[in-house]
Amino acid sequence: MERGDTPVVSSNPSDILRRALDEQRLSDADALWLAERMAEDGVREPLLEAAGEAKARCQGDLVTVSRNVFIPLTNLCRDRCAYCTFAKQPDSPEAKTWALDEVASMTRGAVSTGCTEALFCLGDKPEIAYRSHRAWLRERGFETTAEYLVEACRVSFEGGMLPHTNAGILSQEEMAALRPWNASMGLMLESTSPRLRGKGMAHQYAPDKEPEVRLRMHEEAGELRIPFTTGLLIGIGENAAERVDTLRAIRDLDDRHGHIQECIVQPFHPKPDIRMRAAEGLTDAEVVGWVAIARLMLGPDVQVQAPPNLAPGMLAPLLRAGVSDWGGVSPVTVDFINPEAPWPALDALREATHDAGARLVERLPVYPRHLTQPGFLDPAVREAALRLATPTGHADPDARREAA
């Protein structure tokens, strides 16, 4: 451990977890101590109980979800991550860049089905790698994919949606250009480990996965006061200390800027058509344990999210471990990042959440914490979000029905 390390003062898990609850955060060294022993009965159960208590103290029985539409603006990408099935080569029959009229049409369908979030997800800087994509953009008057993305977000926003953009690495200037049309933005930090960029590792051929580059974008988003989603990807070759370091970096970013909305804890699942198909997947118990550690490390202001379609049989244990948000669930589109994992129906998710002792409430792509604070949204976006919000800052289904 390096920055921000705190020595373990007790090897008793109950003492460690009581201190974490009292101080509203788990120290790095304590987190690593627990992580290395989470398979032990005397550690696992107290860890889950403490994480559940931490979540209850900050959010009671409330669990949130965003009703969204997934718009994969382009699945071309210059990176070649060893675990990715989203990115395609230009000559692939599955390669696609959406036209603006397709964005407008999808927006109309999303509004009519009660969605509030337009999730724009796309490959990283494909114009750098592919001449054909550069030509496609220039035929339409754009030099970069980021410029085209701004126009796509404008189309969706003016059509009644609140965009959330996850476009890979963006410069501060590009984020500033997107801000007038976006309620929030995001970038999975994934891991702070530069080791994963090494030969044979998950990020060897992914220049945009350089940790310092990703951390800089998080920092610049904070300087721009953009509500921001981040997360860690577990099971891609990192070790426990590197996961703890990633969580600490996220916590430190929110301490400085107060802009981190949520941290997604996303497990890697091996798939047959990727380079990492022979990798050993994480057990359900490991995933739940890391959700609990994230809940305790990040403090009360950062939500902890677990995608429900990636763990359909684990919703109750994840809630017990402190999950406070299910992320975006779409009644319109598939999960284009994980198309093999269908979304749960919102009614079924609501029932499963209720059966686990929690209460599901729909939210906007911007959480109440940032919607109610001045300066975190462009005025026009804030006004549009407030029209779709309840007095608590969550999504108001009646307002969406009236808008539709």
Secondary structure per residue as TSV (DSSP state, phi and psi in degrees):
chain	resnum	aa	ss	phi	psi
A	1	M	-	360.0	147.7
A	2	E	-	-125.0	-94.3
A	3	R	T	-69.1	139.3
A	4	G	T	70.4	16.6
A	5	D	-	-70.3	142.2
A	6	T	-	-126.1	128.2
A	7	P	-	-68.1	150.3
A	8	V	-	-72.8	127.2
A	9	V	-	-102.5	-3.9
A	10	S	-	-151.5	143.6
A	11	S	S	-100.7	13.2
A	12	N	-	-93.5	115.8
A	13	P	H	-58.7	-33.8
A	14	S	H	-63.9	-40.3
A	15	D	H	-65.4	-44.0
A	16	I	H	-60.2	-46.3
A	17	L	H	-74.3	-34.0
A	18	R	H	-63.2	-41.6
A	19	R	H	-65.0	-39.9
A	20	A	H	-62.0	-40.5
A	21	L	H	-67.6	-41.2
A	22	D	H	-65.7	-40.4
A	23	E	H	-90.8	-3.8
A	24	Q	T	62.0	26.3
A	25	R	S	-169.6	149.3
A	26	L	-	-97.5	130.6
A	27	S	-	-69.2	161.4
A	28	D	H	-62.0	-47.9
A	29	A	H	-66.9	-39.3
A	30	D	H	-64.1	-39.9
A	31	A	H	-60.9	-43.4
A	32	L	H	-67.1	-39.9
A	33	W	H	-59.2	-44.9
A	34	L	H	-67.6	-41.3
A	35	A	H	-61.6	-39.6
A	36	E	T	-72.8	-11.5
A	37	R	T	-124.3	12.2
A	38	M	T	-66.1	-16.1
A	39	A	T	-77.1	-13.5
A	40	E	S	-80.1	137.4
A	41	D	H	-56.6	-39.1
A	42	G	H	-72.4	-8.7
A	43	V	H	-110.7	-45.3
A	44	R	H	-58.8	-50.0
A	45	E	H	-65.5	-46.9
A	46	P	H	-62.1	-34.8
A	47	L	H	-62.3	-47.6
A	48	L	H	-66.1	-39.9
A	49	E	H	-62.8	-42.6
A	50	A	H	-67.2	-40.7
A	51	A	H	-64.7	-41.4
A	52	G	H	-62.7	-39.7
A	53	E	H	-65.8	-40.3
A	54	A	H	-61.1	-42.7
A	55	K	H	-65.4	-43.3
A	56	A	H	-62.4	-36.8
A	57	R	H	-66.0	-32.9
A	58	C	H	-96.6	-21.1
A	59	Q	H	-143.1	6.6
A	60	G	T	59.3	-137.3
A	61	D	T	-94.5	9.0
A	62	L	E	-78.1	132.4
A	63	V	E	-130.1	136.7
A	64	T	E	-110.8	161.5
A	65	V	E	-151.5	148.9
A	66	S	E	-109.0	127.9
A	67	R	E	-84.4	110.7
A	68	N	E	-129.4	171.9
A	69	V	E	-121.8	135.1
A	70	F	E	-97.3	117.5
A	71	I	E	-116.2	98.9
A	72	P	-	-82.1	85.4
A	73	L	-	-53.5	-40.1
A	74	T	B	-151.0	140.3
A	75	N	-	-102.9	16.4
A	76	L	B	-81.6	143.8
A	77	C	-	-155.4	142.6
A	78	R	S	-82.1	-16.0
A	79	D	-	-86.7	154.0
A	80	R	-	-130.3	74.6
A	81	C	-	-70.0	143.1
A	82	A	T	-71.4	-8.2
A	83	Y	T	-116.2	3.9
A	84	C	-	-90.2	136.4
A	85	T	S	-114.9	-1.8
A	86	F	S	-78.7	-46.4
A	87	A	-	-70.9	138.7
A	88	K	B	-126.1	155.9
A	89	Q	-	-81.3	152.8
A	90	P	T	-57.8	-28.5
A	91	D	T	-87.8	3.5
A	92	S	S	-76.3	139.8
A	93	P	T	-64.4	-15.0
A	94	E	T	-92.7	-6.0
A	95	A	-	-66.8	137.4
A	96	K	-	-155.8	134.8
A	97	T	B	-120.7	126.2
A	98	W	-	-73.9	136.8
A	99	A	-	-78.3	157.7
A	100	L	H	-64.2	-32.2
A	101	D	H	-69.6	-27.9
A	102	E	H	-69.4	-38.8
A	103	V	H	-61.2	-43.9
A	104	A	H	-63.6	-42.5
A	105	S	H	-64.4	-43.6
A	106	M	H	-65.0	-36.2
A	107	T	H	-61.7	-44.2
A	108	R	H	-61.6	-42.7
A	109	G	H	-64.3	-37.7
A	110	A	H	-67.1	-43.4
A	111	V	H	-60.3	-42.1
A	112	S	H	-68.2	-19.8
A	113	T	T	-103.8	13.5
A	114	G	T	84.6	10.2
A	115	C	-	-73.1	151.0
A	116	T	-	-119.2	-24.4
A	117	E	E	-106.6	128.9
A	118	A	E	-102.5	104.6
A	119	L	E	-85.8	107.3
A	120	F	E	-92.5	115.3
A	121	C	E	-126.3	135.5
A	122	L	-	-156.9	164.0
A	123	G	-	-69.5	163.4
A	124	D	S	-90.1	115.5
A	125	K	-	45.4	53.7
A	126	P	H	-64.1	-22.6
A	127	E	H	-65.2	-23.1
A	128	I	H	-70.4	-35.5
A	129	A	H	-92.6	-27.5
A	130	Y	-	-126.2	115.6
A	131	R	H	-60.3	-38.8
A	132	S	H	-63.3	-35.1
A	133	H	H	-72.9	-37.3
A	134	R	H	-59.2	-42.9
A	135	A	H	-64.9	-41.4
A	136	W	H	-59.3	-44.8
A	137	L	H	-64.6	-44.9
A	138	R	H	-66.4	-32.6
A	139	E	H	-60.4	-23.0
A	140	R	T	-107.5	7.3
A	141	G	T	88.3	20.2
A	142	F	-	-121.9	145.8
A	143	E	S	-95.3	-30.6
A	144	T	S	-133.5	159.2
A	145	T	H	-63.5	-34.5
A	146	A	H	-63.2	-38.0
A	147	E	H	-63.8	-41.9
A	148	Y	H	-65.4	-37.8
A	149	L	H	-61.3	-41.0
A	150	V	H	-55.8	-45.3
A	151	E	H	-67.3	-38.6
A	152	A	H	-64.5	-41.2
A	153	C	H	-65.1	-38.5
A	154	R	H	-60.6	-45.8
A	155	V	H	-58.2	-44.8
A	156	S	H	-70.2	-41.5
A	157	F	H	-63.1	-46.6
A	158	E	H	-69.0	-18.3
A	159	G	T	-84.6	-3.1
A	160	G	T	114.2	1.3
A	161	M	-	-100.6	163.4
A	162	L	E	-108.4	103.1
A	163	P	E	-69.1	145.6
A	164	H	E	-126.8	122.5
A	165	T	E	-107.3	129.3
A	166	N	E	-128.0	94.5
A	167	A	-	-117.8	19.6
A	168	G	S	77.1	-153.1
A	169	I	S	-73.9	125.5
A	170	L	-	-123.9	147.6
A	171	S	-	-77.1	167.4
A	172	Q	H	-62.4	-36.5
A	173	E	H	-66.7	-38.9
A	174	E	H	-67.4	-40.3
A	175	M	H	-64.6	-38.3
A	176	A	H	-63.5	-36.0
A	177	A	H	-70.7	-30.4
A	178	L	H	-80.9	-25.0
A	179	R	G	-55.7	-38.6
A	180	P	G	-64.9	-11.7
A	181	W	G	-119.3	0.1
A	182	N	-	-120.2	136.4
A	183	A	S	-81.6	-24.1
A	184	S	E	-164.1	165.9
A	185	M	E	-138.7	174.3
A	186	G	E	-162.9	162.6
A	187	L	-	-158.5	120.6
A	188	M	-	-65.5	117.9
A	189	L	-	-63.8	-35.0
A	190	E	B	68.5	-65.2
A	191	S	-	-161.3	143.9
A	192	T	-	-88.7	6.3
A	193	S	-	-83.7	113.8
A	194	P	G	-68.6	-15.5
A	195	R	G	-60.4	-30.6
A	196	L	G	-71.1	-9.2
A	197	R	G	-88.0	-2.3
A	198	G	S	-75.8	173.4
A	199	K	T	-59.9	130.6
A	200	G	T	79.3	0.3
A	201	M	S	-96.3	173.1
A	202	A	T	-60.5	-32.3
A	203	H	T	-109.8	19.7
A	204	Q	T	-54.8	-42.4
A	205	Y	T	-106.2	32.7
A	206	A	-	-130.6	83.3
A	207	P	G	-60.2	-26.8
A	208	D	G	-80.0	-0.3
A	209	K	G	-97.6	12.4
A	210	E	-	-62.2	121.5
A	211	P	H	-55.4	-41.8
A	212	E	H	-65.9	-32.0
A	213	V	H	-66.8	-42.4
A	214	R	H	-70.0	-39.4
A	215	L	H	-63.5	-38.3
A	216	R	H	-63.2	-40.0
A	217	M	H	-64.9	-40.3
A	218	H	H	-58.6	-43.4
A	219	E	H	-63.6	-45.2
A	220	E	H	-68.0	-33.9
A	221	A	H	-62.7	-38.2
A	222	G	H	-64.4	-40.4
A	223	E	H	-63.7	-31.7
A	224	L	T	-85.0	-2.5
A	225	R	T	56.5	54.1
A	226	I	-	-102.5	122.0
A	227	P	-	-57.0	128.6
A	228	F	E	-131.9	136.3
A	229	T	E	-103.1	137.5
A	230	T	E	-139.9	-170.3
A	231	G	E	171.1	171.2
A	232	L	E	-120.5	143.2
A	233	L	E	-103.7	118.7
A	234	I	E	-109.3	140.0
A	235	G	S	101.1	17.2
A	236	I	S	-105.6	17.6
A	237	G	S	115.9	-1.8
A	238	E	-	-83.1	162.0
A	239	N	-	-107.8	178.3
A	240	A	H	-62.2	-41.1
A	241	A	H	-63.7	-35.9
A	242	E	H	-70.6	-34.2
A	243	R	H	-66.1	-43.2
A	244	V	H	-61.8	-41.0
A	245	D	H	-62.7	-38.0
A	246	T	H	-65.1	-44.1
A	247	L	H	-63.8	-38.9
A	248	R	H	-64.0	-41.1
A	249	A	H	-61.1	-40.5
A	250	I	H	-64.6	-43.7
A	251	R	H	-61.2	-42.8
A	252	D	H	-64.7	-38.0
A	253	L	H	-61.4	-44.0
A	254	D	H	-70.3	-33.5
A	255	D	H	-59.3	-38.0
A	256	R	H	-78.2	-40.5
A	257	H	H	-120.0	-18.1
A	258	G	S	65.5	25.8
A	259	H	-	-109.1	-5.5
A	260	I	E	-78.6	114.4
A	261	Q	E	-77.8	-47.0
A	262	E	E	-154.6	154.7
A	263	C	E	-120.7	118.8
A	264	I	E	-84.6	129.4
A	265	V	E	-103.9	101.9
A	266	Q	E	-114.8	118.8
A	267	P	E	-82.0	142.9
A	268	F	-	-80.5	132.3
A	269	H	-	-116.5	120.3
A	270	P	-	-57.9	141.0
A	271	K	-	-129.4	153.4
A	272	P	T	-69.0	-21.4
A	273	D	T	-108.7	30.4
A	274	I	S	-125.0	163.1
A	275	R	T	-64.8	-30.1
A	276	M	T	-93.1	29.2
A	277	R	T	-65.0	-23.3
A	278	A	T	-92.0	0.5
A	279	A	S	-66.1	150.0
A	280	E	-	-84.3	123.5
A	281	G	-	-74.3	161.3
A	282	L	-	-76.8	150.9
A	283	T	-	-77.2	159.2
A	284	D	H	-59.1	-38.1
A	285	A	H	-64.0	-38.0
A	286	E	H	-65.4	-42.8
A	287	V	H	-61.7	-47.0
A	288	V	H	-61.4	-41.0
A	289	G	H	-61.8	-40.2
A	290	W	H	-73.5	-29.9
A	291	V	H	-61.3	-43.5
A	292	A	H	-63.4	-43.1
A	293	I	H	-64.8	-40.0
A	294	A	H	-60.9	-44.2
A	295	R	H	-58.2	-43.2
A	296	L	H	-76.5	-31.9
A	297	M	H	-76.3	-35.1
A	298	L	H	-82.8	-15.1
A	299	G	-	83.3	176.2
A	300	P	T	-75.6	-17.5
A	301	D	T	-88.6	-21.9
A	302	V	S	-97.2	124.0
A	303	Q	E	-74.3	149.3
A	304	V	E	-110.8	123.0
A	305	Q	E	-116.1	141.5
A	306	A	-	-132.9	122.9
A	307	P	-	-64.1	121.2
A	308	P	G	-69.5	-23.6
A	309	N	G	-76.4	-13.9
A	310	L	G	-93.2	-5.8
A	311	A	-	-148.5	59.8
A	312	P	T	-62.6	-25.3
A	313	G	T	-95.8	7.2
A	314	M	-	-120.8	19.1
A	315	L	H	-64.0	-44.9
A	316	A	H	-63.4	-47.8
A	317	P	H	-61.6	-36.2
A	318	L	H	-65.8	-40.3
A	319	L	H	-64.5	-39.7
A	320	R	H	-62.2	-30.7
A	321	A	T	-83.8	1.8
A	322	G	T	107.6	8.6
A	323	V	-	-59.9	133.4
A	324	S	-	-119.7	-2.1
A	325	D	E	-153.3	141.4
A	326	W	E	-96.8	-1.2
A	327	G	E	82.5	-154.0
A	328	G	E	-93.8	133.8
A	329	V	E	-127.3	128.3
A	330	S	-	-109.0	130.3
A	331	P	S	-85.5	1.6
A	332	V	S	-113.7	-44.1
A	333	T	S	-126.1	163.2
A	334	V	-	-79.2	172.2
A	335	D	-	-82.0	101.8
A	336	F	S	-69.2	-17.9
A	337	I	S	-79.0	-38.1
A	338	N	S	-128.0	69.1
A	339	P	T	-65.2	-17.8
A	340	E	T	-78.3	-8.3
A	341	A	S	-113.7	96.4
A	342	P	-	-67.8	147.3
A	343	W	-	-65.3	147.3
A	344	P	-	-74.5	149.4
A	345	A	-	-63.9	142.7
A	346	L	H	-60.4	-37.7
A	347	D	H	-63.9	-40.2
A	348	A	H	-68.0	-38.4
A	349	L	H	-65.8	-40.1
A	350	R	H	-62.0	-42.9
A	351	E	H	-66.0	-43.6
A	352	A	H	-65.0	-38.2
A	353	T	H	-64.5	-43.7
A	354	H	H	-63.2	-41.6
A	355	D	H	-63.4	-25.9
A	356	A	T	-88.9	6.5
A	357	G	T	90.4	17.0
A	358	A	-	-123.6	172.5
A	359	R	E	-125.2	123.3
A	360	L	E	-91.1	130.6
A	361	V	E	-131.3	134.6
A	362	E	E	-76.2	143.7
A	363	R	E	-124.4	171.3
A	364	L	-	-89.2	173.6
A	365	P	S	-67.7	-16.8
A	366	V	S	-106.2	131.8
A	367	Y	-	-78.3	160.2
A	368	P	H	-54.0	-35.9
A	369	R	H	-54.0	-42.0
A	370	H	H	-94.5	-25.5
A	371	L	H	-66.0	-35.4
A	372	T	S	-87.3	-10.4
A	373	Q	S	-94.4	130.4
A	374	P	T	-66.7	146.2
A	375	G	T	95.8	-11.3
A	376	F	S	-88.1	-10.1
A	377	L	S	-134.9	149.3
A	378	D	-	-58.3	141.3
A	379	P	H	-53.4	-41.0
A	380	A	H	-67.4	-38.0
A	381	V	H	-68.6	-41.8
A	382	R	H	-61.6	-42.8
A	383	E	H	-61.8	-42.8
A	384	A	H	-65.1	-39.8
A	385	A	H	-66.8	-41.2
A	386	L	H	-64.1	-30.8
A	387	R	H	-66.5	-24.4
A	388	L	T	-102.1	8.5
A	389	A	B	-111.5	151.9
A	390	T	-	-79.9	171.9
A	391	P	T	-58.8	-23.4
A	392	T	T	-83.9	-7.3
A	393	G	S	93.9	5.8
A	394	H	S	-91.6	179.2
A	395	A	B	-74.0	137.7
A	396	D	-	-105.3	103.2
A	397	P	H	-57.7	-34.7
A	398	D	H	-64.7	-38.7
A	399	A	H	-65.9	-37.5
A	400	R	H	-68.4	-39.7
A	401	R	H	-63.0	-38.8
A	402	E	H	-67.0	-39.5
A	403	A	H	-67.2	-33.2
A	404	A	-	-73.7	360.0
